[in-house]
Structures are given as structure tokens and as C-alpha cells.
Amino acid sequence: MIIIPARIGSSRFPSKVLADIQGIPMVIRTAQAVLSLDTVVIATDSKEVIDIAKEYDIRAIMTSNEHKSGTDRIYEASKLLGLIDDEIILNIQADEPFIEEDVVESVYNLTKASAKDENILACSAYKIVSNPEADDPNLVKVVTDENNLALYFSRAKIPYPRDHHFNRYKGHLGIYGYTMKSLRKYCSLKASSLEQIEKLEQLRILEHGYKIAMVEVESESLGIDTPQDLQKALKRHLL
């Protein structure tokens, strides 16, 4: 099951999920990119998104407008859909309209392989990015251990190259994998201080002592957080 959280409000980019990409709203582009892989549902707080999804024959369900994070929205949608404990749920951010199918499959496979480890609450992916790219605070960086388990995520440039130039930062992609059971556990945890400081919900898992398994992928996808990001993505992919 693929669920795409689509909150209509955005302080940096109002109505971002409906931004036009060659005549198609962004959230619909994202859904279309993964339709061949699994059942896709958009979870939104907007009647407008519901109506637009219907026009494109994509299922969408209404969720609360009070959720603090996309993960909480995904969990509500999962309960409404009646998903069972061992169901694998992929959370793909609505601002990833150019996400590649093989990236999604890599996260699915990692989630399936990690499903019985109760210490791993989520799986995700990163791509290698350059030193200049890592300067962008909208591109979240992750550092991992020798087993590719996340140690920390930050908008800052991590690790800090104190003594020499470093050009292999790990740029986090906006996709997560859970089982329904691990998602329920995740959403039972209290919001953490690090999560609130960085505005990165995945830090809730790490601060509570659980793990996020990561997989390295190759991707040209760009997460779109600002109007400037949208123009950059359109230039790379469509122009």
C-alpha cells in the first residue's frame, strides 16, 4: 500500500501539493509516478484535493486538519483503510513528483526484510550529494552506521569536514516504509525535542531509542519545498 500525505497548508509554499507541473497538480504527478507498483491512496485534509484526485481516477480519503506530521496523517489513513499489522505501507511525500520506481522498490524491499525487527520502526533511502548541494537546508542530510542504520538527520551539513574537503553527503529522500504495526508504535511516541528543533519528524524515532534502516539509491528526484525548488525541478526534468 502506498499512501501519499497531502496537506494543503504550507508556510513556505502555499498549496504546494497542487502546484502545476505541465498541467497536472504535483500530488497527482507523484501518485502517477508509482501507480504501477501498488495500490495508491492520497491522504489529505482538503476537499479540493479529494475532488482533483477523483478527476484523475486516483483514490483519496479525507483526514484531520490537525495532524502535526505527515506520518500521523498516514496512520489515520491506514486505520480508515483497515490495514492489518503486517501490511507494508510506503509513505511517499506529495512533493516528490519525479521519484523513480526503482527507488520505491528499494525501500519496499528493505521494509520487507526489516519487518520482524521490532527495533526498526521505519525504513528510508538516501542518495549521495555533493558538497555544494549539501549546503541547502531544505535538503535533509543523514549519517549512518556501518549497518546503514540512521544515526542522525539534520538540515545542517553533517558530518562536518573539519580537516579536509568532503564530497559524499547522504541526501535523504522523502519516502518511508513501515509495517502497520511499526507505524502504530511510531505514532504512539511523544513528539521529541530534536524533532521540534529541526522540524524533522523522523528524529522522533531516534530520540526514543528506535532505529531507521536506510538504503542507498541513485535518484534524480528533487523534493520540492519552495517555488524555487519547483523551478529547479522543472528545469531538470521537463524543459
DRENPA-3360 file (N, C-alpha, C; in nm, 2 decimals, always signed):
BEGIN
1 = MIIIPARI = +0.08/-0.12/+0.00/+0.00/+0.00/+0.00/+0.09/+0.13/+0.00 ~ +0.06/+0.21/-0.09/+0.13/+0.34/-0.10/+0.04/+0.45/-0.06 ~ +0.07/+0.53/+0.04/-0.01/+0.64/+0.09/+0.07/+0.77/+0.07 ~ +0.01/+0.87/+0.01/+0.07/+1.00/-0.01/+0.00/+1.10/+0.08 ~ +0.07/+1.15/+0.18/+0.01/+1.26/+0.26/+0.01/+1.39/+0.19 ~ -0.10/+1.46/+0.18/-0.11/+1.58/+0.10/-0.18/+1.69/+0.18 ~ -0.11/+1.76/+0.27/-0.16/+1.87/+0.35/-0.17/+1.99/+0.26 ~ -0.28/+2.06/+0.26/-0.29/+2.18/+0.17/-0.22/+2.30/+0.22;
9 = GSSRFPSK = -0.20/+2.31/+0.35/-0.13/+2.43/+0.40/+0.02/+2.41/+0.40 ~ +0.09/+2.52/+0.37/+0.24/+2.51/+0.37/+0.29/+2.65/+0.39 ~ +0.37/+2.68/+0.49/+0.41/+2.81/+0.52/+0.51/+2.86/+0.41 ~ +0.59/+2.77/+0.36/+0.70/+2.82/+0.27/+0.64/+2.82/+0.12 ~ +0.54/+2.74/+0.10/+0.49/+2.72/-0.04/+0.34/+2.69/-0.03 ~ +0.25/+2.79/-0.02/+0.11/+2.77/+0.00/+0.05/+2.68/-0.12 ~ -0.03/+2.59/-0.08/-0.10/+2.50/-0.17/+0.01/+2.42/-0.26 ~ +0.12/+2.39/-0.20/+0.23/+2.33/-0.28/+0.18/+2.20/-0.35;
17 = VLADIQGI = +0.10/+2.12/-0.28/+0.07/+1.99/-0.34/-0.01/+2.00/-0.47 ~ -0.07/+2.12/-0.49/-0.14/+2.15/-0.62/-0.07/+2.23/-0.72 ~ +0.06/+2.25/-0.69/+0.14/+2.33/-0.79/+0.14/+2.26/-0.92 ~ +0.14/+2.34/-1.03/+0.12/+2.29/-1.16/+0.25/+2.24/-1.22 ~ +0.25/+2.12/-1.27/+0.36/+2.06/-1.34/+0.31/+2.01/-1.48 ~ +0.33/+2.10/-1.57/+0.29/+2.08/-1.71/+0.14/+2.04/-1.71 ~ +0.06/+2.12/-1.64/-0.09/+2.09/-1.65/-0.14/+1.99/-1.55 ~ -0.06/+1.93/-1.47/-0.10/+1.83/-1.37/-0.06/+1.87/-1.23;
25 = PMVIRTAQ = -0.15/+1.87/-1.13/-0.11/+1.90/-1.00/+0.00/+1.81/-0.94 ~ +0.09/+1.87/-0.86/+0.20/+1.80/-0.81/+0.17/+1.66/-0.75 ~ +0.07/+1.66/-0.66/+0.03/+1.54/-0.59/-0.02/+1.43/-0.68 ~ -0.08/+1.47/-0.79/-0.13/+1.38/-0.89/-0.01/+1.32/-0.97 ~ +0.09/+1.41/-1.00/+0.21/+1.36/-1.06/+0.28/+1.26/-0.98 ~ +0.29/+1.28/-0.85/+0.35/+1.19/-0.76/+0.28/+1.06/-0.76 ~ +0.15/+1.06/-0.75/+0.07/+0.94/-0.75/+0.09/+0.86/-0.88 ~ +0.09/+0.93/-0.99/+0.10/+0.87/-1.12/+0.24/+0.80/-1.14;
33 = AVLSLDTV = +0.34/+0.86/-1.07/+0.48/+0.80/-1.08/+0.49/+0.66/-1.02 ~ +0.40/+0.63/-0.93/+0.41/+0.50/-0.86/+0.28/+0.41/-0.87 ~ +0.19/+0.45/-0.96/+0.07/+0.37/-0.97/+0.09/+0.23/-1.01 ~ +0.19/+0.20/-1.09/+0.21/+0.07/-1.14/+0.27/-0.03/-1.03 ~ +0.31/+0.03/-0.92/+0.38/-0.05/-0.82/+0.29/-0.12/-0.71 ~ +0.18/-0.04/-0.68/+0.09/-0.09/-0.57/-0.03/-0.01/-0.57 ~ -0.13/-0.04/-0.48/-0.24/+0.05/-0.46/-0.20/+0.18/-0.40 ~ -0.25/+0.29/-0.46/-0.21/+0.42/-0.42/-0.33/+0.50/-0.36;
41 = VIATDSKE = -0.31/+0.56/-0.25/-0.42/+0.64/-0.18/-0.36/+0.77/-0.14 ~ -0.42/+0.88/-0.17/-0.38/+1.01/-0.12/-0.46/+1.04/+0.01 ~ -0.39/+1.08/+0.11/-0.45/+1.12/+0.24/-0.44/+1.27/+0.26 ~ -0.55/+1.34/+0.26/-0.55/+1.48/+0.26/-0.64/+1.54/+0.36 ~ -0.63/+1.67/+0.38/-0.72/+1.75/+0.46/-0.80/+1.85/+0.38 ~ -0.80/+1.83/+0.25/-0.85/+1.92/+0.16/-0.96/+1.86/+0.06 ~ -1.08/+1.92/+0.06/-1.18/+1.88/-0.03/-1.14/+1.90/-0.17 ~ -1.06/+2.01/-0.19/-1.02/+2.03/-0.33/-0.93/+1.92/-0.38;
49 = VIDIAKEY = -0.84/+1.87/-0.30/-0.75/+1.76/-0.34/-0.84/+1.63/-0.36 ~ -0.94/+1.61/-0.28/-1.02/+1.50/-0.30/-1.09/+1.50/-0.44 ~ -1.14/+1.62/-0.47/-1.21/+1.64/-0.60/-1.12/+1.62/-0.72 ~ -1.00/+1.68/-0.71/-0.90/+1.67/-0.81/-0.85/+1.52/-0.83 ~ -0.83/+1.45/-0.72/-0.79/+1.31/-0.73/-0.90/+1.23/-0.81 ~ -1.02/+1.26/-0.78/-1.13/+1.19/-0.84/-1.13/+1.21/-0.99 ~ -1.10/+1.33/-1.03/-1.09/+1.36/-1.18/-0.99/+1.27/-1.25 ~ -0.88/+1.24/-1.17/-0.77/+1.16/-1.23/-0.79/+1.01/-1.20;
57 = DIRAIMTS = -0.90/+0.97/-1.14/-0.93/+0.83/-1.10/-0.83/+0.78/-1.00 ~ -0.79/+0.86/-0.91/-0.70/+0.82/-0.80/-0.77/+0.83/-0.67 ~ -0.77/+0.73/-0.59/-0.84/+0.73/-0.46/-0.78/+0.82/-0.36 ~ -0.86/+0.90/-0.30/-0.82/+0.99/-0.19/-0.92/+0.99/-0.08 ~ -0.86/+1.00/+0.05/-0.95/+1.00/+0.16/-0.92/+1.12/+0.25 ~ -1.03/+1.17/+0.32/-1.02/+1.29/+0.40/-0.96/+1.25/+0.54 ~ -0.87/+1.32/+0.58/-0.81/+1.31/+0.72/-0.81/+1.44/+0.79 ~ -0.78/+1.44/+0.92/-0.79/+1.55/+1.00/-0.70/+1.67/+0.95;
65 = NEHKSGTD = -0.74/+1.79/+0.98/-0.65/+1.90/+0.95/-0.57/+1.95/+1.07 ~ -0.57/+1.86/+1.17/-0.50/+1.89/+1.30/-0.37/+1.81/+1.31 ~ -0.33/+1.73/+1.22/-0.21/+1.65/+1.23/-0.09/+1.73/+1.23 ~ +0.01/+1.70/+1.32/+0.13/+1.77/+1.33/+0.24/+1.72/+1.22 ~ +0.22/+1.60/+1.17/+0.31/+1.55/+1.08/+0.25/+1.46/+0.97 ~ +0.32/+1.44/+0.86/+0.27/+1.35/+0.76/+0.25/+1.21/+0.80 ~ +0.34/+1.17/+0.90/+0.33/+1.03/+0.95/+0.20/+1.01/+1.02 ~ +0.16/+1.11/+1.10/+0.03/+1.10/+1.18/-0.09/+1.09/+1.08;
73 = RIYEASKL = -0.08/+1.16/+0.97/-0.18/+1.16/+0.86/-0.19/+1.02/+0.80 ~ -0.07/+0.97/+0.77/-0.06/+0.83/+0.71/-0.12/+0.73/+0.81 ~ -0.10/+0.74/+0.94/-0.15/+0.65/+1.03/-0.31/+0.65/+1.04 ~ -0.36/+0.78/+1.04/-0.51/+0.79/+1.03/-0.56/+0.72/+0.91 ~ -0.50/+0.75/+0.79/-0.55/+0.69/+0.67/-0.54/+0.53/+0.68 ~ -0.43/+0.48/+0.73/-0.41/+0.34/+0.74/-0.52/+0.27/+0.83 ~ -0.56/+0.34/+0.94/-0.67/+0.29/+1.02/-0.80/+0.30/+0.94 ~ -0.83/+0.41/+0.87/-0.95/+0.42/+0.79/-0.96/+0.31/+0.69;
81 = LGLIDDEI = -0.84/+0.27/+0.63/-0.84/+0.17/+0.53/-0.84/+0.02/+0.59 ~ -0.83/+0.01/+0.72/-0.84/-0.12/+0.79/-0.72/-0.21/+0.76 ~ -0.60/-0.15/+0.75/-0.48/-0.23/+0.72/-0.44/-0.31/+0.84 ~ -0.39/-0.43/+0.81/-0.35/-0.53/+0.92/-0.21/-0.51/+0.96 ~ -0.17/-0.57/+1.07/-0.04/-0.54/+1.13/+0.08/-0.56/+1.04 ~ +0.08/-0.67/+0.96/+0.19/-0.70/+0.87/+0.19/-0.63/+0.73 ~ +0.09/-0.55/+0.71/+0.08/-0.48/+0.58/+0.20/-0.38/+0.57 ~ +0.27/-0.38/+0.46/+0.37/-0.29/+0.43/+0.31/-0.16/+0.37;
89 = ILNIQADE = +0.35/-0.05/+0.44/+0.29/+0.08/+0.40/+0.41/+0.17/+0.35 ~ +0.40/+0.22/+0.23/+0.50/+0.32/+0.19/+0.44/+0.46/+0.19 ~ +0.51/+0.55/+0.26/+0.48/+0.69/+0.27/+0.56/+0.77/+0.17 ~ +0.50/+0.81/+0.07/+0.58/+0.89/-0.03/+0.53/+1.04/-0.03 ~ +0.62/+1.13/+0.00/+0.58/+1.27/+0.01/+0.52/+1.32/-0.12 ~ +0.42/+1.41/-0.10/+0.35/+1.46/-0.22/+0.44/+1.55/-0.30 ~ +0.55/+1.60/-0.25/+0.64/+1.68/-0.32/+0.76/+1.61/-0.39 ~ +0.73/+1.48/-0.42/+0.83/+1.40/-0.49/+0.78/+1.35/-0.62;
97 = PFIEEDVV = +0.74/+1.44/-0.71/+0.67/+1.40/-0.84/+0.76/+1.33/-0.94 ~ +0.89/+1.34/-0.91/+0.98/+1.27/-1.01/+1.05/+1.15/-0.94 ~ +0.99/+1.10/-0.84/+1.05/+0.98/-0.77/+1.05/+0.86/-0.87 ~ +1.16/+0.78/-0.87/+1.17/+0.67/-0.96/+1.12/+0.54/-0.90 ~ +1.06/+0.46/-0.99/+1.00/+0.33/-0.94/+1.11/+0.24/-0.87 ~ +1.23/+0.24/-0.92/+1.33/+0.15/-0.86/+1.37/+0.20/-0.72 ~ +1.36/+0.33/-0.69/+1.38/+0.38/-0.56/+1.27/+0.33/-0.46 ~ +1.15/+0.34/-0.51/+1.04/+0.30/-0.42/+1.05/+0.15/-0.40;
105 = ESVYNLTK = +1.09/+0.07/-0.50/+1.10/-0.07/-0.48/+1.22/-0.10/-0.38 ~ +1.32/-0.03/-0.38/+1.43/-0.05/-0.29/+1.39/-0.03/-0.14 ~ +1.31/+0.07/-0.12/+1.26/+0.10/+0.02/+1.16/-0.01/+0.06 ~ +1.07/-0.06/-0.04/+0.98/-0.17/-0.01/+1.06/-0.29/+0.03 ~ +1.16/-0.33/-0.05/+1.24/-0.45/-0.02/+1.31/-0.44/+0.12 ~ +1.36/-0.32/+0.15/+1.42/-0.31/+0.28/+1.32/-0.32/+0.39 ~ +1.20/-0.26/+0.37/+1.10/-0.27/+0.47/+1.05/-0.41/+0.50 ~ +1.04/-0.49/+0.39/+1.00/-0.63/+0.40/+1.11/-0.71/+0.47;
113 = ASAKDENI = +1.23/-0.68/+0.44/+1.34/-0.75/+0.51/+1.36/-0.72/+0.66 ~ +1.31/-0.60/+0.69/+1.33/-0.55/+0.83/+1.20/-0.57/+0.92 ~ +1.10/-0.62/+0.86/+0.97/-0.62/+0.92/+0.96/-0.69/+1.06 ~ +1.05/-0.79/+1.08/+1.04/-0.87/+1.20/+1.13/-0.81/+1.31 ~ +1.21/-0.71/+1.28/+1.30/-0.64/+1.38/+1.22/-0.53/+1.45 ~ +1.17/-0.55/+1.57/+1.09/-0.46/+1.64/+1.16/-0.33/+1.68 ~ +1.29/-0.33/+1.67/+1.36/-0.21/+1.70/+1.37/-0.11/+1.58 ~ +1.34/-0.16/+1.46/+1.34/-0.08/+1.34/+1.19/-0.03/+1.32;
121 = LACSAYKI = +1.16/+0.09/+1.33/+1.03/+0.14/+1.31/+1.00/+0.20/+1.18 ~ +1.11/+0.22/+1.10/+1.09/+0.28/+0.96/+1.21/+0.25/+0.88 ~ +1.19/+0.25/+0.75/+1.30/+0.24/+0.65/+1.29/+0.35/+0.56 ~ +1.40/+0.39/+0.50/+1.40/+0.51/+0.41/+1.53/+0.50/+0.32 ~ +1.55/+0.60/+0.24/+1.66/+0.60/+0.14/+1.73/+0.73/+0.14 ~ +1.85/+0.72/+0.09/+1.93/+0.84/+0.06/+2.01/+0.83/-0.07 ~ +2.05/+0.94/-0.12/+2.14/+0.94/-0.24/+2.26/+1.03/-0.20 ~ +2.37/+1.00/-0.27/+2.49/+1.07/-0.25/+2.48/+1.21/-0.32;
129 = VSNPEADD = +2.51/+1.32/-0.24/+2.51/+1.45/-0.29/+2.64/+1.52/-0.27 ~ +2.66/+1.62/-0.35/+2.79/+1.69/-0.34/+2.80/+1.79/-0.23 ~ +2.91/+1.84/-0.20/+2.94/+1.95/-0.10/+2.85/+2.07/-0.12 ~ +2.84/+2.13/-0.24/+2.76/+2.24/-0.26/+2.61/+2.21/-0.24 ~ +2.56/+2.10/-0.29/+2.42/+2.06/-0.27/+2.39/+2.05/-0.12 ~ +2.48/+2.00/-0.04/+2.46/+1.98/+0.10/+2.44/+2.11/+0.18 ~ +2.47/+2.22/+0.12/+2.46/+2.35/+0.18/+2.31/+2.39/+0.20 ~ +2.22/+2.33/+0.12/+2.08/+2.36/+0.12/+2.01/+2.30/+0.24;
137 = PNLVKVVT = +1.96/+2.39/+0.33/+1.89/+2.33/+0.45/+1.76/+2.26/+0.42 ~ +1.70/+2.28/+0.30/+1.58/+2.21/+0.26/+1.62/+2.06/+0.21 ~ +1.74/+2.04/+0.19/+1.79/+1.90/+0.16/+1.84/+1.84/+0.29 ~ +1.76/+1.75/+0.34/+1.80/+1.69/+0.47/+1.91/+1.59/+0.45 ~ +2.01/+1.60/+0.54/+2.12/+1.50/+0.54/+2.11/+1.40/+0.65 ~ +2.16/+1.28/+0.62/+2.16/+1.17/+0.72/+2.30/+1.12/+0.73 ~ +2.34/+1.07/+0.85/+2.46/+1.00/+0.87/+2.42/+0.86/+0.92 ~ +2.49/+0.76/+0.88/+2.45/+0.62/+0.91/+2.57/+0.54/+0.97;
145 = DENNLALY = +2.54/+0.43/+1.04/+2.64/+0.35/+1.09/+2.68/+0.24/+0.99 ~ +2.77/+0.15/+1.03/+2.82/+0.05/+0.94/+2.72/-0.04/+0.88 ~ +2.60/-0.05/+0.95/+2.49/-0.14/+0.91/+2.38/-0.06/+0.83 ~ +2.42/+0.07/+0.80/+2.33/+0.16/+0.73/+2.20/+0.19/+0.81 ~ +2.22/+0.19/+0.94/+2.11/+0.24/+1.03/+2.14/+0.39/+1.05 ~ +2.03/+0.47/+1.05/+2.05/+0.62/+1.06/+2.10/+0.65/+1.20 ~ +2.20/+0.74/+1.21/+2.25/+0.79/+1.34/+2.18/+0.92/+1.37 ~ +2.17/+1.00/+1.27/+2.10/+1.14/+1.28/+2.07/+1.19/+1.15;
153 = FSRAKIPY = +1.96/+1.28/+1.15/+1.92/+1.35/+1.03/+1.93/+1.50/+1.07 ~ +1.97/+1.58/+0.97/+1.98/+1.73/+1.00/+1.96/+1.81/+0.87 ~ +1.92/+1.93/+0.89/+1.92/+2.03/+0.79/+2.06/+2.09/+0.77 ~ +2.14/+2.07/+0.87/+2.28/+2.12/+0.87/+2.36/+2.02/+0.79 ~ +2.48/+2.07/+0.75/+2.57/+1.98/+0.68/+2.64/+1.89/+0.77 ~ +2.60/+1.76/+0.77/+2.66/+1.66/+0.85/+2.71/+1.54/+0.76 ~ +2.83/+1.48/+0.80/+2.92/+1.52/+0.90/+3.00/+1.65/+0.86 ~ +3.05/+1.72/+0.97/+3.12/+1.84/+0.94/+3.27/+1.81/+0.91;
161 = PRDHHFNR = +3.31/+1.85/+0.79/+3.45/+1.81/+0.74/+3.56/+1.90/+0.80 ~ +3.60/+1.88/+0.92/+3.69/+1.97/+0.99/+3.82/+1.98/+0.93 ~ +3.88/+1.87/+0.88/+4.02/+1.88/+0.84/+4.04/+1.87/+0.68 ~ +3.93/+1.84/+0.61/+3.95/+1.82/+0.47/+3.82/+1.84/+0.40 ~ +3.83/+1.85/+0.26/+3.71/+1.86/+0.18/+3.64/+1.73/+0.18 ~ +3.51/+1.73/+0.18/+3.42/+1.61/+0.18/+3.31/+1.63/+0.08 ~ +3.29/+1.53/+0.00/+3.20/+1.54/-0.12/+3.10/+1.42/-0.13 ~ +3.08/+1.35/-0.02/+2.99/+1.24/-0.03/+2.88/+1.25/+0.08;
169 = YKGHLGIY = +2.81/+1.35/+0.08/+2.70/+1.37/+0.18/+2.58/+1.28/+0.14 ~ +2.50/+1.24/+0.24/+2.39/+1.15/+0.21/+2.26/+1.23/+0.22 ~ +2.20/+1.26/+0.11/+2.08/+1.34/+0.10/+1.96/+1.25/+0.11 ~ +1.88/+1.28/+0.21/+1.76/+1.20/+0.25/+1.65/+1.22/+0.14 ~ +1.58/+1.11/+0.10/+1.47/+1.12/+0.01/+1.34/+1.11/+0.09 ~ +1.23/+1.17/+0.04/+1.11/+1.18/+0.11/+1.02/+1.06/+0.09 ~ +1.07/+0.94/+0.13/+1.00/+0.82/+0.12/+1.03/+0.73/+0.24 ~ +0.93/+0.67/+0.30/+0.94/+0.59/+0.42/+0.87/+0.46/+0.40;
177 = GYTMKSLR = +0.91/+0.35/+0.46/+0.84/+0.23/+0.47/+0.82/+0.18/+0.61 ~ +0.70/+0.13/+0.64/+0.67/+0.08/+0.77/+0.58/-0.05/+0.75 ~ +0.57/-0.12/+0.86/+0.45/-0.21/+0.87/+0.34/-0.14/+0.95 ~ +0.22/-0.18/+0.94/+0.12/-0.12/+1.01/+0.15/-0.12/+1.16 ~ +0.21/-0.23/+1.21/+0.25/-0.24/+1.35/+0.35/-0.14/+1.39 ~ +0.46/-0.13/+1.31/+0.56/-0.03/+1.34/+0.51/+0.11/+1.33 ~ +0.42/+0.14/+1.24/+0.36/+0.27/+1.22/+0.28/+0.31/+1.35 ~ +0.21/+0.21/+1.40/+0.13/+0.24/+1.52/+0.22/+0.27/+1.63;
185 = KYCSLKAS = +0.33/+0.20/+1.65/+0.42/+0.22/+1.75/+0.49/+0.36/+1.74 ~ +0.53/+0.40/+1.62/+0.59/+0.53/+1.59/+0.49/+0.64/+1.63 ~ +0.36/+0.63/+1.60/+0.27/+0.73/+1.63/+0.22/+0.74/+1.77 ~ +0.26/+0.63/+1.85/+0.23/+0.63/+1.99/+0.34/+0.71/+2.07 ~ +0.45/+0.74/+2.00/+0.56/+0.81/+2.07/+0.53/+0.96/+2.08 ~ +0.58/+1.02/+2.19/+0.56/+1.16/+2.20/+0.65/+1.24/+2.11 ~ +0.61/+1.35/+2.06/+0.69/+1.44/+1.98/+0.82/+1.47/+2.06 ~ +0.94/+1.47/+1.99/+1.06/+1.49/+2.07/+1.12/+1.63/+2.05;
193 = SLEQIEKL = +1.21/+1.66/+2.13/+1.27/+1.80/+2.13/+1.35/+1.82/+2.00 ~ +1.43/+1.71/+1.96/+1.50/+1.73/+1.84/+1.41/+1.74/+1.71 ~ +1.31/+1.66/+1.71/+1.21/+1.67/+1.61/+1.16/+1.82/+1.59 ~ +1.13/+1.88/+1.70/+1.07/+2.01/+1.70/+1.18/+2.12/+1.66 ~ +1.30/+2.10/+1.70/+1.41/+2.19/+1.67/+1.44/+2.19/+1.52 ~ +1.46/+2.07/+1.47/+1.49/+2.06/+1.32/+1.37/+2.06/+1.23 ~ +1.25/+2.04/+1.29/+1.13/+2.02/+1.21/+1.15/+1.90/+1.12 ~ +1.19/+1.79/+1.18/+1.21/+1.66/+1.11/+1.15/+1.55/+1.19;
201 = EQLRILEH = +1.03/+1.51/+1.15/+0.96/+1.41/+1.23/+1.03/+1.28/+1.25 ~ +1.12/+1.24/+1.16/+1.19/+1.11/+1.17/+1.28/+1.11/+1.30 ~ +1.32/+1.23/+1.35/+1.40/+1.23/+1.47/+1.33/+1.18/+1.59 ~ +1.20/+1.18/+1.59/+1.12/+1.12/+1.70/+1.16/+0.97/+1.72 ~ +1.18/+0.90/+1.61/+1.22/+0.76/+1.63/+1.35/+0.75/+1.70 ~ +1.45/+0.82/+1.65/+1.59/+0.81/+1.70/+1.59/+0.85/+1.84 ~ +1.53/+0.96/+1.88/+1.54/+1.02/+2.01/+1.47/+0.92/+2.11 ~ +1.38/+0.84/+2.07/+1.31/+0.74/+2.16/+1.39/+0.61/+2.16;
209 = GYKIAMVE = +1.50/+0.60/+2.09/+1.59/+0.48/+2.10/+1.56/+0.38/+2.00 ~ +1.47/+0.40/+1.90/+1.45/+0.31/+1.80/+1.53/+0.34/+1.67 ~ +1.52/+0.26/+1.57/+1.61/+0.27/+1.45/+1.53/+0.30/+1.32 ~ +1.60/+0.36/+1.23/+1.56/+0.37/+1.09/+1.66/+0.31/+1.00 ~ +1.62/+0.21/+0.93/+1.71/+0.14/+0.83/+1.71/+0.22/+0.70 ~ +1.83/+0.24/+0.64/+1.85/+0.32/+0.52/+1.90/+0.23/+0.41 ~ +1.87/+0.27/+0.29/+1.93/+0.21/+0.17/+1.98/+0.32/+0.08 ~ +2.10/+0.30/+0.02/+2.15/+0.40/-0.08/+2.09/+0.37/-0.21;
217 = VESESLGI = +2.05/+0.48/-0.28/+1.99/+0.46/-0.41/+2.05/+0.57/-0.50 ~ +2.02/+0.55/-0.63/+2.06/+0.66/-0.73/+1.93/+0.72/-0.77 ~ +1.92/+0.85/-0.77/+1.80/+0.92/-0.80/+1.82/+1.06/-0.85 ~ +1.74/+1.10/-0.95/+1.75/+1.24/-0.99/+1.63/+1.32/-0.94 ~ +1.55/+1.26/-0.85/+1.44/+1.33/-0.80/+1.48/+1.44/-0.70 ~ +1.39/+1.55/-0.71/+1.41/+1.66/-0.62/+1.29/+1.68/-0.54 ~ +1.30/+1.68/-0.40/+1.19/+1.72/-0.32/+1.17/+1.87/-0.33 ~ +1.04/+1.90/-0.34/+1.00/+2.04/-0.37/+0.95/+2.11/-0.25;
225 = DTPQDLQK = +1.02/+2.20/-0.19/+0.98/+2.27/-0.06/+0.95/+2.41/-0.09 ~ +1.00/+2.47/-0.19/+0.98/+2.61/-0.22/+0.95/+2.63/-0.37 ~ +0.90/+2.75/-0.41/+0.88/+2.78/-0.55/+1.01/+2.77/-0.63 ~ +1.12/+2.80/-0.56/+1.25/+2.79/-0.63/+1.29/+2.65/-0.66 ~ +1.25/+2.56/-0.57/+1.28/+2.42/-0.59/+1.20/+2.37/-0.71 ~ +1.07/+2.41/-0.72/+0.99/+2.37/-0.83/+1.05/+2.41/-0.96 ~ +1.10/+2.53/-0.97/+1.16/+2.58/-1.10/+1.28/+2.50/-1.13 ~ +1.36/+2.46/-1.03/+1.48/+2.38/-1.04/+1.44/+2.24/-1.10;
233 = ALKRHLL = +1.34/+2.18/-1.04/+1.29/+2.05/-1.07/+1.24/+2.05/-1.22 ~ +1.16/+2.15/-1.25/+1.11/+2.16/-1.39/+1.22/+2.17/-1.49 ~ +1.32/+2.25/-1.46/+1.43/+2.27/-1.55/+1.51/+2.14/-1.57 ~ +1.52/+2.06/-1.46/+1.60/+1.94/-1.47/+1.52/+1.83/-1.54 ~ +1.39/+1.82/-1.52/+1.32/+1.70/-1.57/+1.23/+1.73/-1.69 ~ +1.19/+1.85/-1.71/+1.08/+1.87/-1.81/+1.12/+1.96/-1.93 ~ +1.21/+2.06/-1.90/+1.24/+2.16/-2.00/+1.35/+2.11/-2.10;
% end
